């Protein structure tokens, strides 16, 4: 059996399942991020604010928010990205020892439970500090298991055709768009903020539940089974459980070695160092992309204020629409475009050049109307500048990141594809963590 007689992906069912699973990897983080107005509203405490004013905490900055409010976005980003990095790294080791089904399904179930708790907490009265602490614990939890889920999915997609990394990236892009649109609908409903938040988090539970059900269907797809079982199992390891843990792929003209991720003696030698030498440009590129992106979004971009006089409703919708919805929509467009166009090529020097050029967005956003600010002047005052920058910023993030994630596993031999996918996921998470760390500095520069 060769790739020439591989079954078709009927109705693009496998593509759609990977899209839904990709949606499930970033949906939790995006729902927490876009619900920042709800979280900060529950952190308001007259006692803390009065203490800060007495101690002159806000005197030098002109920021009338209390400490928990003012640092929420930065701390939230840090609590999300550091666990994401650590557990992505751990996944690169445990993916050979822990069954793929347990890693993916277990992670989805934990994330589902966390969102149920979050929805319940909406109705529970809590003091600001305990609420802040609980929120950060939940963010750490969903991003830890989200890292395992993400790394496992990219590794699994690495054994399928290159275009099957695109639905994961596209689903991740839609996650942010869906979360932002849900928040705008919640605001437009006119309901009390906490009532809107409850419906918002219940919606997230429903989507995660859909991802869980989709994963149960995946092994039944003939197209998926072909790439998992095309080479057959090793005679000494023919039991069904181990067969589901075999990740292997064959060339269009010749068979590749069987890759058994559960038995050391049946697995070809895979050197992480040698794989990294082949994909280091893609790995460092995706790391740099997300360092720039998370360094500015949302820590800097969320504090940009509309300059429209008497903006009315526009002032209320400015950040949800121009920041969260626009970023996630254009990011999704960029990620999805790689299903049609994949330029520059995987060996082109244009790709890393375009990645490095994105650093220009850091000063551009800092010089927008970020408030409060104490150091630099506002050069790009009008709302239109912010919107234009956001369009190019988000589109380039989605398109270039998707290219790197697609090309990485395809620069190595098929039996090394899963490890290459895990390495790429690690450097993606490293970029997120570095971006979270530098976001404090970028916001302080303003």
C-alpha positions in Angstrom: 0.0 0.0 0.0 1.4 3.4 -1.0 0.3 7.0 -0.7 -0.9 6.8 -4.3 -3.9 4.7 -3.2 -4.5 6.6 0.0 -8.2 7.2 0.7 -9.7 10.6 0.2 -10.6 12.8 3.1 -14.4 12.6 2.5 -16.2 15.8 3.0 -13.0 17.2 4.4 -14.0 15.6 7.7 -10.5 15.1 9.1 -9.6 18.6 8.1 -12.7 19.9 9.9 -11.9 17.8 13.0 -8.4 19.2 13.2 -9.9 22.7 12.8 -12.2 22.1 15.7 -9.4 20.7 17.8 -7.3 23.8 16.9 -10.2 25.9 18.0 -10.1 24.1 21.3 -6.4 24.8 22.0 -6.6 28.6 22.0 -10.3 29.2 22.8 -9.7 29.0 26.6 -6.9 31.6 26.6 -8.8 33.9 24.3 -12.0 33.8 26.4 -10.0 34.8 29.5 -8.2 37.5 27.6 -11.2 39.1 26.0 -13.2 39.0 29.3 -10.7 41.3 30.9 -13.4 43.9 31.5 -15.4 41.4 33.6 -12.3 40.3 35.6 -11.1 43.9 36.3 -14.6 44.9 37.3 -14.5 42.4 40.1 -11.1 43.6 41.2 -12.3 47.1 42.1 -12.0 47.6 45.8 -12.5 51.1 47.4 -10.3 50.0 50.4 -7.4 49.0 48.2 -7.7 52.1 46.0 -7.8 54.3 49.1 -4.7 52.6 50.4 -2.8 53.1 47.1 -3.7 56.8 47.1 -2.6 57.2 50.7 0.7 55.5 49.9 1.1 57.6 46.7 1.2 54.4 44.6 -0.6 56.1 41.7 0.8 59.6 42.2 3.7 59.2 39.8 1.6 57.5 37.1 -1.7 59.2 37.2 -3.3 55.8 37.1 -6.4 55.8 39.4 -6.8 52.0 39.2 -5.7 49.8 42.2 -2.7 47.5 41.9 -4.8 44.4 41.1 -6.6 46.2 38.2 -3.5 47.9 36.7 -1.4 44.8 36.7 -4.1 42.3 35.7 -3.3 42.1 32.0 0.5 41.8 32.5 0.2 39.2 35.2 -2.5 37.3 33.3 -0.2 37.1 30.3 2.7 36.0 32.3 0.7 33.3 34.2 -0.5 32.0 30.8 2.7 32.0 28.8 5.2 30.6 31.4 3.2 27.4 32.1 2.6 27.1 28.3 6.3 27.1 27.7 7.1 24.7 30.6 4.5 22.2 29.7 5.2 22.4 25.9 8.8 21.5 26.8 7.5 18.6 29.0 5.3 17.4 26.2 8.3 16.9 23.9 9.5 14.3 26.4 6.2 12.7 27.6 4.8 12.3 24.1 6.8 9.1 23.6 5.6 7.7 27.0 2.1 8.9 27.5 -0.6 7.7 25.0 -1.7 10.3 22.5 -5.4 9.7 23.4 -4.7 10.4 27.1 -2.8 13.6 26.4 -5.4 15.1 24.0 -8.6 13.9 25.6 -7.4 14.4 29.2 -6.3 18.0 28.4 -9.7 18.8 26.9 -11.6 17.4 29.8 -9.5 19.4 32.4 -10.1 22.6 30.4 -13.8 21.9 30.2 -13.9 21.5 34.0 -12.0 24.8 34.6 -14.5 26.7 32.4 -17.4 25.1 34.3 -15.8 26.4 37.6 -15.3 29.8 36.0 -18.9 30.0 35.0 -20.0 29.1 38.6 -17.6 31.6 40.1 -19.4 34.4 38.2 -22.4 33.9 40.5 -20.2 33.7 43.7 -19.3 36.8 45.6 -15.6 37.0 46.4 -13.1 39.6 47.7 -10.8 41.1 45.0 -7.6 39.4 46.2 -9.0 35.8 46.5 -10.7 36.3 43.1 -7.5 37.6 41.5 -5.6 34.6 42.9 -8.2 32.0 41.8 -8.3 33.6 38.3 -4.5 33.3 37.9 -4.6 29.7 39.1 -7.2 28.9 36.5 -5.2 30.6 33.8 -2.1 28.6 34.8 -4.2 25.4 34.7 -5.8 25.9 31.3 -2.5 27.0 29.7 -0.6 24.0 31.2 -3.0 21.5 29.7 -3.5 23.6 26.6 0.3 23.3 26.0 0.1 19.5 26.1 -3.0 19.6 23.8 -1.3 22.0 21.4 2.0 20.1 21.2 0.2 16.8 20.8 -2.0 18.1 17.9 1.0 19.6 16.0 2.9 16.4 16.4 -0.1 14.4 15.2 -0.6 16.7 12.2 3.1 16.3 11.3 2.4 12.8 10.0 -0.4 13.9 7.7 0.0 16.0 4.5 1.5 19.5 5.1 -1.9 21.1 4.6 -3.3 19.5 7.8 -1.3 21.8 10.0 -3.2 24.7 8.5 -6.6 23.7 10.0 -5.0 23.7 13.5 -3.6 27.2 12.9 -6.8 28.4 11.3 -8.9 27.0 14.2 -6.6 28.8 16.7 -7.2 32.0 14.7 -10.9 31.5 14.8 -10.8 30.9 18.5 -9.8 34.5 19.1 -12.4 35.8 16.6 -15.1 33.7 18.2 -14.2 34.9 21.7 -14.1 38.5 20.7 -17.4 38.3 18.8 -19.0 36.5 21.8 -17.9 39.3 24.1 -19.3 42.0 21.7 -22.6 40.2 21.6 -22.6 40.0 25.4 -22.0 43.8 25.6 -24.7 44.5 23.0 -27.3 42.4 24.9 -27.5 45.1 27.5 -27.3 42.6 30.3 -25.4 43.2 33.5 -21.7 42.5 33.1 -21.8 39.4 35.3 -24.9 37.9 33.6 -23.2 38.4 30.2 -20.0 36.8 31.5 -21.9 33.7 32.7 -23.4 33.2 29.2 -20.0 33.9 27.8 -18.2 31.1 29.7 -21.0 28.6 29.2 -20.6 29.2 25.5 -16.9 28.3 25.9 -17.9 25.1 27.7 -20.1 24.1 24.7 -17.3 24.6 22.2 -14.8 22.6 24.3 -17.5 19.8 24.5 -17.7 19.9 20.7 -13.9 19.4 20.5 -14.1 16.4 22.8 -16.8 14.8 20.7 -14.8 15.5 17.5 -11.8 13.8 18.9 -13.8 10.6 19.5 -14.8 10.6 15.9 -11.3 11.1 14.5 -10.0 7.5 14.8 -13.0 6.3 12.8 -12.0 8.3 9.7 -10.5 6.1 7.0 -8.2 8.9 5.8 -6.8 9.3 9.3 -6.4 5.6 9.8 -4.4 5.3 6.6 -1.7 7.6 7.8 -1.6 6.0 11.3 -1.6 2.4 10.1 -0.4 2.5 6.5 2.9 0.6 7.3 1.2 -2.0 9.6 2.4 -2.7 13.1 5.5 -4.5 14.2 5.0 -8.2 14.6 6.0 -8.1 18.3 3.6 -5.2 19.1 0.4 -5.9 17.4 -2.1 -5.2 20.2 -4.7 -2.6 19.5 -3.6 -0.1 22.2 -0.1 0.1 20.9 -1.3 0.4 17.3 -3.1 3.6 18.2 0.1 5.0 19.6 2.1 4.3 16.3 2.8 7.5 14.4 4.3 6.7 11.1 4.2 7.8 7.5 5.3 6.5 4.1 6.8 8.2 1.1 5.0 8.3 -2.2 7.5 5.8 -3.6 8.9 3.8 -0.7 8.1 2.6 2.8 9.5 4.4 5.8 10.5 2.7 9.1 7.8 1.9 11.6 7.8 4.5 14.3 6.6 3.1 17.6 6.3 5.8 20.3 5.7 3.3 23.1 8.6 0.8 22.7 12.2 1.9 22.7 13.6 -1.0 20.8 11.1 -0.7 17.9 11.7 3.0 17.3 14.3 4.5 14.9 16.9 6.7 16.5 15.6 10.3 16.6 18.0 13.0 17.6 16.4 16.2 18.8 19.7 18.1 18.1 19.9 16.9 14.5 16.3 17.7 13.9 16.7 21.2 15.4 19.7 21.8 13.0 17.3 21.2 10.1 14.5 23.4 11.4 16.2 26.1 13.5 15.3 28.9 11.1 11.6 28.0 11.3 11.8 27.4 15.0 13.5 30.8 15.8 11.2 32.6 13.3 8.0 31.4 15.0 9.5 32.2 18.4 10.3 35.8 17.3 6.9 36.3 15.7 5.1 35.6 19.0 7.6 37.5 21.1 6.7 40.6 19.2 3.0 39.8 19.2 2.5 39.0 22.8 4.9 41.7 23.9 2.4 44.3 22.5 -0.9 42.4 22.4 -2.8 42.8 24.7 -0.6 44.5 27.3 -0.1 47.7 25.2 -2.9 47.5 22.6 -5.7 47.1 25.2 -4.8 50.5 26.8 -5.2 52.5 23.6 -8.0 55.0 24.0 -10.3 56.2 21.3 -9.8 59.9 20.3 -13.3 60.4 18.9 -15.0 63.2 20.8 -18.2 62.2 22.5 -17.7 58.7 21.1 -20.7 57.2 22.9 -21.1 53.6 22.1 -17.9 53.6 20.0 -15.9 54.4 23.1 -17.4 51.3 24.7 -16.9 49.1 21.7 -13.5 50.5 20.6 -11.3 48.0 22.3 -13.5 44.9 21.8 -13.9 45.7 18.1 -10.6 47.4 17.1 -8.3 45.4 19.3 -9.7 42.0 20.0 -12.1 41.3 17.1 -10.0 42.9 14.4 -6.8 41.3 15.6 -8.3 37.8 15.8 -10.2 38.2 12.6 -7.2 39.2 10.5 -5.0 36.7 12.3 -7.5 34.0 11.3 -7.4 35.3 7.7 -3.6 35.1 7.7 -3.5 31.6 9.1 -6.2 30.4 6.7 -4.5 31.9 3.6 -1.7 29.3 3.9 -4.2 26.7 2.7 -4.1 28.5 -0.7 -0.8 30.3 -0.8 2.5 29.3 0.8 4.9 32.1 -0.1 7.8 32.6 0.7 9.0 29.0 0.4 10.5 27.0 3.2 14.1 27.7 2.1 13.5 31.3 1.1 15.4 34.1 2.9 12.4 36.3 2.6 10.5 34.4 5.3 13.0 35.2 8.2 13.4 38.7 6.8 9.6 39.4 6.9 9.6 37.9 10.4 12.3 40.3 11.7 10.6 43.3 10.0 7.6 42.9 12.3 9.6 44.5 15.1 8.5 47.8 13.6 5.0 47.3 15.2 6.4 47.7 18.7 7.2 51.4 18.4 4.1 52.0 16.2 1.7 50.8 18.9 3.6 52.4 21.8 3.3 55.8 20.0 -0.5 55.4 19.6 -2.8 56.9 22.2 -1.9 54.5 25.0 -3.2 55.8 28.3 -2.1 56.5 31.0 1.4 57.3 29.7 4.3 59.3 31.2 7.3 59.1 28.9 6.8 59.2 25.1 4.5 61.6 23.1 1.5 60.4 21.1 2.4 60.5 17.4 -0.4 58.4 16.0 -3.4 60.1 17.7 -6.3 59.2 15.4 -8.1 55.9 15.8 -7.5 55.1 12.1 -3.8 54.8 12.7 -4.3 52.2 15.4 -6.8 50.2 13.2 -4.4 50.2 10.2 -1.5 49.0 12.4 -3.7 46.3 13.9 -4.7 45.0 10.5 -1.1 44.5 9.3 0.1 43.4 12.7 -2.5 40.6 13.1 -2.5 39.5 9.5 1.3 39.1 9.4 1.2 37.3 12.7 -1.2 34.7 11.5 0.2 34.2 8.0 3.9 34.0 8.9 3.4 31.9 12.0 1.3 29.4 10.0 3.9 29.2 7.3 6.6 28.4 9.9 4.5 25.8 11.6 3.6 24.1 8.3 7.2 24.1 7.0 9.0 23.0 10.2 7.9 19.3 10.2 8.3 19.0 6.4 12.0 19.8 6.5 12.8 16.5 8.2 12.3 12.8 7.5 8.7 11.5 8.0 9.6 9.4 11.1 11.0 12.6 12.6 7.9 14.7 11.9 6.2 14.4 15.3 9.4 15.4 17.1 9.9 18.3 14.8 6.2 19.3 15.4 6.9 19.2 19.2 10.0 21.3 18.8 8.1 23.9 16.8 5.4 24.0 19.4 8.0 24.5 22.1 9.5 27.5 20.3 6.1 28.9 19.6 5.5 28.7 23.4 8.9 30.1 24.1 8.0 33.1 22.0 4.7 33.5 23.9 6.6 33.4 27.2 9.3 35.8 26.1 6.6 38.2 24.8 4.8 38.0 28.2 8.0 38.9 30.0 8.9 41.9 27.7 5.3 43.2 27.8 6.0 44.7 31.2 8.9 46.8 29.7 6.9 47.7 26.6 4.0 49.0 28.6 6.4 50.9 31.0 8.0 52.7 28.1 4.8 54.5 27.1 
